[in-house]
Amino acid sequence: MDAGRAPGTQARVTRLHPRSLLVLGRVSNLPTVWANVLTGWFLAGGAPDDRLLGAILAASLVYYAGMVWNDVHDAPWDREHGKRRPIPSREISRTLAFWIALGATLGGFGRLSSLGAEPVWLAALAASIGLYTWLHKRWSGSVWLMGACRLFLVVSAASIPGTPTPSVWVWGGALLVYVAGITLAARGEDGDGRVPCAARLLLWMPAAAGLAIGLSAGHPTIWATLGAVGAFLAWQWRVHTDFLKGMSPVGPFIGRLLAGMVLVDAMAIAPLSPLAAVICVALLPLNRWMQRHVPAT
């Protein structure tokens, strides 16, 4: 937790509404977590079974915990710069948020461990979340830590049905790069509204992995892979074009980029399971619908 006012000394909560809990954990982005788990699972050779559903639910808890820890840590800063967040707006106390984060952390990581996830990768995931929460206001390179959270989520999920294969690391790395690009672009939301060119470059890079794998794949999976690559490129083109034309402010721009993460997962698993890739693509409109009700950032 950040230095400053202790959790127990926060001003009295004026109201507590269930929606505050949804906003606190940025649950509109959960479809991206589900797609990440599918990626790790299928790339490791896993088959659909009860453990897959358990992994998705556990990963959702881990994601929720990470978002809440971020708000607990940033509460002093948010009181000055992010007053719309649930803690500074007194919709929920910092103390209660702390206990929610702790409970979700123990539940999520405990369930992943019981399903058979390798402890070393769970430790790496926990370290990435903790270091990002602690350093993201202090160190510009923390964008890579945020990306590492997704990398180690994929690797942890892959370690349940099998062993993380080279393709798990390739696509986990692609997600790392993409999420680092989003995080770098998101800094414009609290700054001057500009998106660095480096962020835009990072956001396009996963397509290179998709094209390389797609062109080397055999029939009939090549068409599924190239279709997923095409969907990713089309979405990126639309999102970036709207932003550059001034049709999309930084906040909505970031939300659309976050939703597009599922298309990176679709590219990853299209050669192995076209149906799973279709499911990932279908999560895009679901993610966008959820973002209309709960802010993505």
C-alpha positions in Angstrom: 0.0 0.0 0.0 1.1 3.6 -0.7 2.4 5.9 2.0 0.0 8.5 3.1 -3.3 8.3 4.9 -3.9 4.9 6.5 -6.8 2.9 5.2 -8.8 3.2 8.4 -8.6 7.0 8.4 -10.5 7.6 5.1 -13.5 9.8 5.1 -16.8 8.2 5.8 -18.3 6.3 2.8 -21.5 8.1 1.6 -22.9 5.2 -0.3 -22.1 1.7 -1.4 -23.7 0.5 -4.6 -23.0 -2.9 -6.3 -21.8 -1.0 -9.4 -19.0 0.5 -7.4 -17.6 -3.0 -7.0 -17.7 -3.5 -10.7 -16.0 -0.2 -11.4 -13.4 -0.8 -8.7 -12.3 -4.0 -10.5 -12.8 -2.8 -14.1 -14.8 -5.9 -14.8 -15.7 -4.7 -18.3 -12.2 -6.0 -19.3 -12.8 -9.6 -18.0 -13.4 -11.0 -21.5 -9.7 -10.3 -22.3 -8.7 -12.4 -19.3 -10.9 -15.3 -20.5 -9.3 -15.1 -23.9 -5.8 -15.1 -22.3 -6.6 -18.3 -20.5 -8.0 -19.9 -23.6 -4.7 -19.0 -25.4 -2.5 -20.6 -22.8 -4.7 -23.6 -22.4 -5.0 -24.6 -26.1 -1.3 -23.7 -26.9 -0.3 -26.1 -24.1 -2.4 -28.9 -25.7 -5.3 -28.7 -23.2 -8.7 -30.0 -24.0 -12.0 -28.3 -22.9 -12.9 -29.7 -19.5 -14.0 -28.6 -16.0 -10.5 -27.4 -15.2 -10.6 -24.8 -18.0 -13.7 -23.2 -16.5 -12.1 -23.3 -13.1 -9.0 -21.6 -14.6 -11.1 -18.9 -16.2 -12.9 -18.1 -13.0 -9.7 -18.1 -10.9 -7.9 -15.8 -13.5 -10.9 -13.5 -13.3 -10.4 -13.2 -9.5 -6.7 -12.6 -10.0 -7.4 -9.8 -12.5 -10.0 -8.3 -10.2 -7.6 -8.4 -7.3 -4.9 -6.6 -9.3 -7.3 -3.8 -10.3 -8.4 -3.3 -6.7 -4.8 -3.3 -5.4 -4.1 -0.6 -7.9 -6.9 1.6 -6.6 -5.9 0.9 -2.9 -2.3 1.9 -3.6 -3.2 4.9 -5.7 -5.9 6.3 -3.4 -3.8 9.3 -2.2 -3.0 10.2 -5.8 -6.6 9.7 -7.0 -7.9 12.1 -4.3 -6.1 14.8 -6.3 -6.2 13.5 -9.9 -8.8 10.7 -10.2 -11.7 11.7 -8.0 -14.1 9.7 -10.2 -12.7 6.4 -8.9 -14.8 4.6 -6.2 -12.4 5.2 -3.3 -11.8 9.0 -3.6 -15.5 9.5 -4.5 -16.3 7.7 -1.2 -18.4 5.0 -2.8 -16.3 2.5 -1.0 -13.7 2.7 1.7 -10.1 2.1 1.2 -10.2 -0.4 4.1 -12.9 -2.4 2.5 -11.2 -2.3 -0.9 -8.0 -3.7 0.8 -9.9 -6.7 2.2 -11.6 -7.3 -1.1 -8.3 -7.3 -2.9 -6.8 -9.6 -0.3 -9.7 -12.1 -0.5 -9.7 -12.1 -4.3 -5.9 -12.6 -4.4 -6.0 -15.6 -2.1 -9.1 -17.1 -3.8 -7.7 -16.6 -7.4 -4.1 -17.8 -6.8 -5.3 -20.5 -4.4 -7.6 -21.9 -7.1 -5.0 -21.7 -9.8 -2.6 -23.6 -7.6 -5.2 -26.3 -6.7 -5.8 -26.8 -10.5 -2.1 -27.6 -11.0 -0.6 -24.3 -12.1 3.2 -24.3 -11.6 4.2 -22.3 -8.5 7.1 -20.6 -10.3 4.8 -19.0 -12.9 2.2 -18.1 -10.3 5.0 -16.4 -8.3 6.1 -14.5 -11.5 2.5 -13.4 -12.1 2.1 -12.2 -8.5 5.4 -10.4 -8.6 4.4 -8.7 -11.9 1.2 -7.5 -10.4 2.8 -6.3 -7.2 5.7 -4.5 -8.9 3.5 -2.8 -11.4 1.2 -1.6 -8.6 4.1 -0.2 -6.6 6.1 1.3 -9.5 3.7 2.5 -12.2 3.7 6.0 -10.9 7.4 6.0 -10.3 9.0 4.3 -13.3 8.3 4.8 -17.0 9.5 1.2 -17.7 6.6 -0.2 -15.7 4.6 -0.5 -18.9 6.6 -3.7 -19.4 5.5 -5.0 -16.0 1.8 -4.5 -17.0 2.5 -6.5 -20.1 4.3 -9.2 -18.0 1.1 -9.6 -16.0 -0.6 -10.9 -19.2 2.4 -13.0 -20.2 2.5 -14.9 -16.9 -1.2 -15.2 -16.8 -1.0 -17.1 -20.2 2.0 -19.1 -19.0 0.3 -20.0 -15.7 -2.9 -21.1 -17.5 -0.8 -23.2 -19.9 1.0 -25.0 -17.0 -2.3 -26.5 -15.8 -3.0 -28.9 -18.7 0.6 -29.3 -19.8 4.0 -27.6 -20.1 4.4 -24.1 -21.5 5.6 -24.6 -25.1 7.6 -22.2 -27.2 4.4 -21.0 -28.8 3.0 -20.1 -25.4 6.0 -17.9 -24.8 5.8 -16.4 -28.3 2.2 -15.4 -27.9 2.6 -14.5 -24.3 5.3 -12.2 -25.5 3.0 -10.8 -28.2 0.5 -10.0 -25.5 3.2 -8.4 -23.4 4.2 -6.1 -26.2 0.5 -5.2 -27.0 -0.4 -4.5 -23.4 2.8 -2.4 -23.0 1.7 -0.4 -25.9 -1.8 0.2 -24.4 -0.3 1.2 -21.1 2.1 3.6 -22.7 -0.8 5.1 -24.7 -3.0 5.3 -21.6 -0.6 7.8 -20.1 -2.1 10.4 -22.4 -5.4 10.0 -20.6 -4.0 11.7 -17.5 -1.6 14.0 -19.5 -1.9 16.0 -22.7 -4.0 13.5 -24.6 -1.3 12.5 -27.0 -0.2 8.9 -27.8 3.5 8.4 -28.4 4.6 6.9 -31.7 6.3 4.1 -29.8 3.0 3.0 -28.3 1.4 2.9 -31.8 4.3 0.8 -33.1 4.0 -1.7 -30.2 0.2 -2.0 -30.8 0.7 -3.2 -34.4 3.5 -5.7 -33.6 1.5 -8.8 -32.7 0.4 -8.9 -36.4 3.9 -9.8 -37.3 3.8 -13.0 -35.2 0.3 -13.8 -36.7 1.5 -13.4 -40.2 4.7 -15.4 -39.7 2.8 -18.3 -38.2 -0.1 -18.1 -40.6 2.2 -18.2 -43.7 4.0 -21.2 -42.3 0.9 -23.1 -41.4 -0.6 -25.9 -43.5 -4.0 -26.2 -44.9 -6.7 -25.7 -43.7 -5.5 -23.9 -40.6 -3.7 -21.2 -42.7 -7.1 -19.7 -43.6 -8.2 -19.6 -39.9 -5.0 -17.9 -38.9 -4.9 -15.4 -41.7 -8.6 -14.6 -41.0 -7.7 -13.9 -37.4 -4.8 -11.7 -38.5 -7.1 -9.8 -40.9 -9.6 -9.2 -38.1 -6.8 -7.9 -35.8 -5.5 -5.6 -38.5 -9.0 -4.3 -39.5 -9.8 -3.5 -35.8 -6.4 -1.7 -35.3 -6.9 0.3 -38.5 -10.4 1.4 -37.5 -9.4 2.3 -33.9 -6.2 4.2 -34.9 -7.9 6.0 -37.8 -10.8 7.2 -35.5 -8.3 8.5 -33.0 -6.1 10.3 -35.5 -9.1 12.0 -37.0 -10.2 13.2 -33.6 -13.3 11.1 -33.5 -12.1 9.1 -30.4 -10.6 10.8 -27.2 -7.8 9.0 -25.4 -10.1 7.3 -22.9 -12.4 5.6 -25.4 -9.3 4.9 -27.6 -7.7 2.9 -24.7 -11.0 1.0 -24.1 -11.2 -0.1 -27.7 -7.5 -1.2 -27.7 -8.2 -3.2 -24.6 -11.1 -4.9 -26.2 -8.9 -5.7 -29.2 -6.6 -7.8 -27.1 -9.0 -10.8 -27.7 -8.0 -10.6 -31.4 -4.3 -11.3 -30.4 -5.5 -14.4 -28.6 -7.6 -15.3 -31.7 -4.5 -15.2 -33.8 -2.6 -17.4 -31.3 -5.1 -20.3 -31.2 -6.6 -20.2 -34.7 -4.2 -22.9 -36.0 -5.1 -25.2 -33.2 -8.8 -24.5 -32.6 -10.6 -22.4 -35.1 -13.7 -22.7 -32.9 -11.8 -21.3 -29.9 -10.5 -18.5 -32.1 -14.1 -17.6 -33.1 -15.0 -17.5 -29.4 -12.2 -15.0 -28.8 -13.4 -12.9 -31.7 -17.0 -13.0 -30.3 -15.7 -11.7 -27.0 -14.8 -8.4 -28.7 -18.4 -7.1 -29.0 -19.2 -8.5 -25.5 -16.2 -6.5 -24.2 -17.4 -3.4 -25.9 -20.9 -3.9 -24.6 -19.6 -4.3 -21.0 -17.5 -1.1 -21.4 -20.6 0.9 -22.1 -21.8 0.0 -18.6 -18.5 -0.1 -16.7 -15.5 2.1 -17.5 -12.6 0.2 -18.9 -10.0 2.4 -17.2 
